[in-house]
């Protein structure tokens, strides 16, 4: 049985997903980042997280080449940040405040949580790359809810 991609997309819109911005700094010192809606825990022992990056992404190869990244889990009020890193804007960091994590990847101000990782492995899965990162440092807040993606729109929880 063949599944129509448009029908699959419509069905999957009903599954709420996380919204995170994955960031890194290239070897030339340029910060890069992209929005992902597929961030999840992969393992507690060892500490591994995962996300999917589209094969057509121009940003993913830049992040992959660094061997490290930071997953910035967006807070309920950061919908504009999620949209900015999802678009094709040339300088997605313009006007943003961030600080380097222990490995140097950008930690965006005000995020719900951040997890800085070393690249563990990647796997080609259809039109995406499954990315596994080994968490080396992290921080989380308890005073704000998350931003989620549901039915084609960003929504705040909590």
matplotlib code that plots the C-alpha trace (Angstrom):
import matplotlib.pyplot as plt

x = [0.0, 1.3, 0.8, 0.2, 2.7, 0.1, -2.3, 0.6, 1.4, -2.2, -2.4, 0.9, -0.3, -2.3, 0.8, 2.2, 6.0, 8.7, 10.2, 13.9, 16.7, 19.9, 23.0, 26.7, 29.6, 31.5, 35.3, 35.3, 33.5, 30.1, 27.1, 24.5, 21.2, 18.0, 14.6, 13.7, 10.4, 11.6, 13.8, 13.6, 15.5, 17.2, 18.9, 19.6, 22.7, 24.6, 23.0, 21.8, 19.3, 18.0, 16.5, 15.9, 17.4, 16.1, 18.5, 17.8, 18.8, 21.6, 22.3, 22.6, 25.9, 27.5, 26.4, 27.4, 30.9, 31.6, 30.9, 29.0, 25.8, 23.4, 19.7, 17.9, 14.4, 12.1, 10.0, 6.3, 6.9, 9.6, 7.5, 9.2, 12.6, 11.3, 10.0, 13.2, 15.4, 12.9, 13.1, 15.8, 17.0, 20.7, 21.7, 19.4, 21.3, 20.9, 19.5, 19.6, 21.4, 23.3, 26.3, 28.6, 28.1, 31.0, 31.8, 31.3, 27.8, 25.3, 22.9, 20.0, 18.8, 15.6, 15.2, 13.4, 16.3, 19.6, 21.7, 25.1, 26.2, 28.9, 27.8, 27.5, 26.1, 23.8, 21.7, 19.9, 16.2, 14.2, 14.4, 16.0, 19.1, 18.5, 21.0, 22.2, 24.1, 25.9, 24.9, 28.0, 26.3, 22.8, 20.5, 16.7, 14.2, 11.1, 9.4, 8.0, 6.2, 7.3, 6.5, 5.0, 4.0, 0.5, -1.9, 0.4, 0.9, 3.1, 1.3, 2.3, 1.8, 1.7]
y = [0.0, 3.4, 6.3, 9.8, 12.1, 14.9, 12.6, 11.5, 15.1, 15.9, 13.0, 13.8, 17.4, 16.0, 14.9, 17.7, 18.0, 19.9, 23.1, 23.5, 25.5, 23.5, 25.8, 25.5, 27.7, 27.0, 26.8, 30.4, 31.5, 32.0, 31.0, 28.8, 27.3, 25.7, 24.9, 21.3, 19.8, 16.4, 16.7, 13.9, 12.0, 8.9, 7.4, 8.3, 5.9, 7.1, 10.6, 10.8, 13.0, 12.9, 15.0, 14.8, 17.2, 17.4, 16.1, 19.3, 21.6, 24.0, 24.5, 20.9, 20.2, 23.2, 21.9, 18.4, 19.5, 21.0, 17.7, 19.5, 21.4, 22.9, 22.0, 25.1, 24.0, 27.0, 28.5, 29.3, 32.9, 32.2, 31.5, 34.3, 32.7, 29.3, 31.0, 33.0, 29.9, 27.9, 30.5, 31.2, 34.5, 35.0, 35.9, 34.2, 35.5, 39.2, 41.1, 38.0, 37.7, 34.4, 33.1, 30.2, 27.0, 25.0, 23.5, 26.9, 26.4, 29.2, 29.1, 31.4, 33.7, 32.8, 29.2, 26.7, 24.3, 23.8, 20.7, 21.0, 17.8, 16.2, 14.4, 10.7, 9.4, 10.1, 7.8, 8.5, 7.9, 8.6, 12.3, 13.1, 12.4, 11.0, 12.7, 11.4, 13.7, 12.8, 15.4, 17.0, 19.9, 21.2, 23.6, 23.8, 26.3, 25.5, 28.9, 28.8, 26.3, 24.9, 25.9, 23.1, 22.6, 21.3, 21.3, 23.5, 26.2, 27.1, 26.8, 27.6, 25.1, 26.1]
z = [0.0, -1.0, 1.5, 0.0, 1.7, 1.9, 3.8, 6.1, 6.8, 7.6, 10.0, 11.7, 12.3, 15.2, 17.1, 19.2, 18.9, 20.7, 19.2, 19.6, 17.9, 17.3, 17.2, 16.7, 15.7, 12.4, 12.3, 11.0, 14.2, 12.5, 14.6, 12.8, 13.8, 12.7, 14.2, 14.7, 15.7, 16.5, 19.6, 22.1, 24.8, 23.4, 26.5, 30.1, 30.4, 28.5, 28.2, 24.6, 22.8, 19.3, 16.5, 12.8, 10.3, 6.7, 4.0, 2.0, 4.9, 4.1, 7.9, 9.0, 7.1, 8.8, 12.2, 11.4, 10.4, 13.8, 15.7, 18.4, 18.9, 21.5, 21.6, 22.8, 23.9, 23.3, 26.1, 25.6, 24.7, 22.0, 19.0, 17.0, 17.7, 16.4, 13.3, 12.7, 12.7, 10.5, 7.8, 5.2, 6.7, 6.0, 9.5, 11.9, 14.9, 14.0, 17.0, 19.3, 22.6, 23.3, 25.1, 24.4, 26.2, 27.6, 24.2, 22.5, 20.9, 21.2, 24.1, 23.3, 26.0, 27.8, 26.6, 28.7, 28.6, 26.8, 26.2, 24.7, 22.9, 21.1, 17.9, 18.5, 15.3, 12.3, 10.2, 6.9, 7.4, 4.3, 3.6, 7.0, 9.0, 12.5, 14.7, 18.1, 20.5, 23.7, 26.3, 27.9, 29.8, 30.3, 32.2, 32.6, 34.0, 35.9, 35.8, 32.2, 30.0, 26.6, 23.1, 21.0, 17.4, 16.9, 13.9, 11.8, 14.5, 17.4, 20.8, 24.3, 27.2, 30.8]

ax = plt.figure().add_subplot(projection="3d")
ax.plot(x, y, z, "-o")
ax.set_aspect("equal")
plt.show()
